[in-house]
Amino acid sequence: MEMGRRSTSAKSIVSAFALVLCLSCGGGSGNNGPASVPRSATVVSLNAPQSAALCDWINTRLGGYGSIDNCDGGGSRHADSTQQDCVSGLSDFNACPSLTVGAVVDCINASGGDLCRADTSPACAPINQCGRADGGA
């Protein structure tokens, strides 16, 4: 899973997924995700400020917008380039309307800020199994 613009928006989100995240937008509550975004909310139901807060939280946890994780065995995973890229990428989850913010937060926390771990972390299974429009790229 790659959490960038297609971060699962992890990168895909949730991919992202989040991913995540001191929060700069909307404040935060540590490992529980951004304070302004309920864990039980679905990713696709978030309004603009909530989406921005989730993206900021995720990308903060991943090392900041534009950060890159080099994976063991080669390859790399990229965080979102900008907040707008992340927010736009959240629409990739329209194909998985039941995916919750809590699932994204749990994935990001389990990955320890390393996107390379998101592909194999059991906590990221809800995101990895989500039928995203981008096919999980």
Stockholm file with secondary structure:
# STOCKHOLM 1.0

chainA/1-137         MEMGRRSTSAKSIVSAFALVLCLSCGGGSGNNGPASVPRSATVVSLNAPQSAALCDWINTRLGGYGSIDNCDGGGSRHADSTQQDCVSGLSDFNACPSLTVGAVVDCINASGGDLCRADTSPACAPINQCGRADGGA
#=GR chainA/1-137 SS CCCSTTSBCCCBBTTTCCCCCCCSSSCCCGGGCCTTSCTTSBGGGCCHHHHHHHHHHHHHHTTSTTCEEECTTSCEEECCSSHHHHHHHGGGGGGCTTCBHHHHHHHHHHHTTCGGGGGTCGGGHHHHTSCCTTTTC
#=GC SS_cons         CCCSTTSBCCCBBTTTCCCCCCCSSSCCCGGGCCTTSCTTSBGGGCCHHHHHHHHHHHHHHTTSTTCEEECTTSCEEECCSSHHHHHHHGGGGGGCTTCBHHHHHHHHHHHTTCGGGGGTCGGGHHHHTSCCTTTTC
//
